Amino acid sequence: MTQLPATALTGTALPHALPECANARVALFAMRRMGAHGLSDARAAHGFFTAFGEAFRRPLLLMRALMADLAGTATVPIAIAPCCCARMTPSEQVLLAIVARVETRTDSARLLMQDLLGQRHVDGVLASAAALAAAFADEGRPVAM
């Protein structure tokens, strides 16, 4: 068995750099924590409390709803990296792009969601993503990619 150099592994498994937008990083952190440790993960909740202050409940609830919708609707695996990774998987990058553009470029977000979930009927999950994006924007923390 041959081992690939670390740079080759990084280039294939984690091809995308972390987002520059701090709001996208908060969303990514919560996605990773909830994806790996469940919807009730305390560290994800603490991350939202730290980012949003007293107004953390709505974004947290909507992130939980989005993650539950993704898990219940996806017909293909959605790859997530551990929280400590300084790069993103293609699935994470697409998911953040969907949240960033769902309100302004809905058709593009729909196509990305269809590819991510491996099916054509994504309206419910897309609505969850739109609600999450609106919650971030309403608190002055829009997700940008």
C-alpha positions, -999 to +999 in steps of 0.1 A: +000+000+000+013+034-009+006+066+009-002+098-008+016+129+002-004+151+026-007+178-002-023+153-025-048+142+002-056+178+010-062+186-027-087+158-032-106+154+001-105+190+012-101+211-019-116+243-007-102+269+017-123+280+047-146+309+038-134+344+046-168+355+058-170+351+096-207+344+094-201+315+069-175+302+094-201+302+122-225+283+099-198+258+089-188+252+125-224+244+134-229+222+104-198+202+113-207+199+150-243+189+143-234+166+115-209+147+137-224+150+172-262+154+166-286+183+165-284+190+202-247+195+203-238+220+231-208+234+213-228+243+182-254+260+205-226+279+223-212+290+190-245+305+180-249+321+215-214+337+211-221+349+176-257+361+180-260+369+217-295+368+231-310+364+195-293+330+191-324+308+193-339+315+159-307+308+139-299+278+160-334+263+156-333+269+118-298+253+116-311+223+134-341+222+110-318+224+079-295+197+092-325+174+099-340+181+065-306+174+048-303+141+067-338+130+059-338+140+022-303+132+010-299+100-012-261+103-013-236+109+014-228+145+024-191+147+034-182+168+063-148+174+078-139+175+115-142+210+131-104+213+134-099+211+096-086+243+080-102+234+047-136+224+034-150+194+016-169+200-017-202+192+001-195+219+027-186+244+001-218+238-019-239+239+012-225+273+022-229+285-013-266+275-012-272+294+020-254+324+006-273+326-026-307+311-019-324+345-015-309+362-045-303+334-070-329+308-061-326+288-094-288+284-089-293+274-053-320+248-064-296+232-089-268+230-063-292+215-037-304+189-062-268+179-069-259+179-032-289+157-022-289+135-053-326+141-061-349+165-079-374+173-051-356+197-028-382+224-022-386+217+015-348+216+022-344+248+001-370+265+022-351+255+053-319+270+038-338+302+029-351+305+064-316+300+079-302+326+055-329+351+065-323+345+102-286+353+097-293+383+076-320+396+101-294+396+128-270+416+107-248+385+099-255+376+063-236+345+049-214+354+020-193+331-002 
